[in-house]
């Protein structure tokens, strides 16, 4: 059984949570084949922090989501779907988280 998986993480102004999240993901026994973080217009240090460490995490890809007016539930779904579509175009995988 294959264990290749992708993680899609929506992000907006999550700087205070990123170190812990990254630590949890990189400590996994089986690393994801791809980890897509969808930046939904962060205005804090989230994006610059991720860019500064991305060279140390080869499976991490940061993508942008264009800003638009939002209904939070619908918009959240769009952000996640944006990441899933990117992953599907980029690699083959067996599981999605």
Secondary structure per residue as TSV (DSSP state, phi and psi in degrees):
chain	resnum	aa	ss	phi	psi
A	1	X	-	360.0	131.9
A	2	X	-	-76.5	149.7
A	3	X	-	-126.4	28.7
A	4	X	-	-81.0	126.1
A	5	X	E	-137.7	161.7
A	6	X	E	-121.9	143.2
A	7	X	E	-114.8	133.1
A	8	X	E	-116.5	122.5
A	9	X	E	-123.3	115.0
A	10	X	E	-75.0	143.4
A	11	X	E	-143.0	133.6
A	12	X	S	-150.0	113.5
A	13	X	S	54.7	56.6
A	14	X	-	-112.4	23.3
A	15	X	H	-51.7	-42.9
A	16	X	H	-66.8	-17.9
A	17	X	H	-103.4	-13.1
A	18	X	H	-65.5	-42.0
A	19	X	H	-59.7	-44.0
A	20	X	H	-66.7	-43.7
A	21	X	H	-60.9	-47.7
A	22	X	H	-61.2	-44.4
A	23	X	H	-57.5	-44.3
A	24	X	H	-62.6	-42.6
A	25	X	H	-70.3	-44.7
A	26	X	H	-74.8	-14.3
A	27	X	T	-84.8	-4.4
A	28	X	-	-63.1	141.3
A	29	X	S	-61.1	-45.2
A	30	X	S	-108.1	112.3
A	31	X	-	-75.1	152.0
A	32	X	-	-67.2	151.3
A	33	X	S	-70.6	-32.6
A	34	X	E	-151.5	138.4
A	35	X	E	-124.0	110.3
A	36	X	E	-100.0	118.4
A	37	X	E	-105.2	120.0
A	38	X	E	-97.1	109.2
A	39	X	E	-81.8	115.8
A	40	X	-	-97.9	45.3
A	41	X	-	86.2	39.1
A	42	X	-	-58.6	141.0
A	43	X	-	-116.7	2.7
A	44	X	S	-98.1	-155.6
A	45	X	S	-87.9	6.8
A	46	X	H	-53.9	-54.3
A	47	X	H	-63.3	-46.7
A	48	X	H	-66.1	-36.2
A	49	X	H	-62.9	-47.7
A	50	X	H	-61.2	-42.8
A	51	X	H	-62.6	-35.7
A	52	X	H	-69.9	-25.7
A	53	X	H	-107.4	-4.9
A	54	X	G	-61.6	-28.5
A	55	X	G	-68.6	-18.9
A	56	X	G	-88.7	-10.2
A	57	X	-	-125.2	91.1
A	58	X	T	-63.3	-22.2
A	59	X	T	-92.9	3.0
A	60	X	E	-90.5	130.4
A	61	X	E	-131.0	129.5
A	62	X	E	-106.2	126.6
A	63	X	E	-126.3	160.2
A	64	X	E	-103.5	149.6
A	65	X	-	-115.5	129.6
A	66	X	-	-66.5	145.1
A	67	X	-	-73.8	143.3
A	68	X	-	-157.8	164.0
A	69	X	-	-63.0	152.1
A	70	X	-	-143.1	140.0
A	71	X	-	-97.8	119.9
A	72	X	H	-53.4	-44.3
A	73	X	H	-66.2	-47.9
A	74	X	H	-66.2	-42.6
A	75	X	H	-63.8	-43.0
A	76	X	H	-56.6	-43.8
A	77	X	H	-61.0	-40.8
A	78	X	H	-64.2	-40.3
A	79	X	H	-63.6	-47.1
A	80	X	H	-63.2	-45.0
A	81	X	H	-61.4	-36.7
A	82	X	H	-58.6	-44.3
A	83	X	H	-67.1	-41.6
A	84	X	H	-62.8	-44.7
A	85	X	H	-62.1	-39.0
A	86	X	H	-61.3	-46.4
A	87	X	H	-61.3	-43.3
A	88	X	H	-63.2	-32.8
A	89	X	H	-78.3	-21.8
A	90	X	H	-91.7	-46.6
A	91	X	-	-146.4	168.8
A	92	X	-	-96.4	141.1
A	93	X	-	-149.3	163.2
A	94	X	S	-100.9	-31.0
A	95	X	E	-135.0	154.4
A	96	X	E	-131.8	134.4
A	97	X	-	-128.6	360.0
